[in-house]
Amino acid sequence: MKAVCPTANDYYRILSTSTRLLPRLSLNFDHRVFKSRKQKSISHINLVSMNALRNRVQLIGNLGDKIEITTFDTGKKVGRVSLATHETYKNKNGEKVEETTWHNLVLWNKDAEILEKYTTKGSEIAIEGKLTHRDFTDKDGLKRYISEVVVSNFLLLGKKRD
């Protein structure tokens, strides 16, 4: 199977079809900006709020399997699925190298239901979320650590499913 690397066209398609994945651009004025009436230029403007960039993950890739949804007694639903991202580059010998990285995704409630309804294994999606780390004890009593991306926004890419 040939690995597919997202191209610039994929990113432009996301940007043109959805503003949900765009960086939050805000103008934060410093309190010293208008310290006198004679000052006519704005010298202390932060174009991007750094808080909007903290712990933020954006990925484009293909689903490794169909999403697995668990429903709790309270009625809340959690979905778990893996996402494969592909990277192609040339090493120092000039050989083409293809790397696939797997990411664990977690979706809650309606987002999990939508992903279950409209995607299958191999579906291409773009996600935005935050990186979380947790630990658990497996059935053998060993402590395991896992990193996951808790998805806040996603965009379905690729062809429409039959």
Buried (B, 14 or more C-beta within 10 A) or exposed (E): EEEBEBEEEBBEBBEEEBEEBEEEEEEEEEEEEEEEEEEEEEEEEEEEBEEEEEEBBBBBBBBBEBBEBEEEEEEEBBBBBBBBBBEEEEEEEEEEEEEEEEBBBBBBBEBBBBBBEEBEEEBBBBBBBEEBEEEEEEEEEEEEEEEBBBBBEBBBBEEEEE
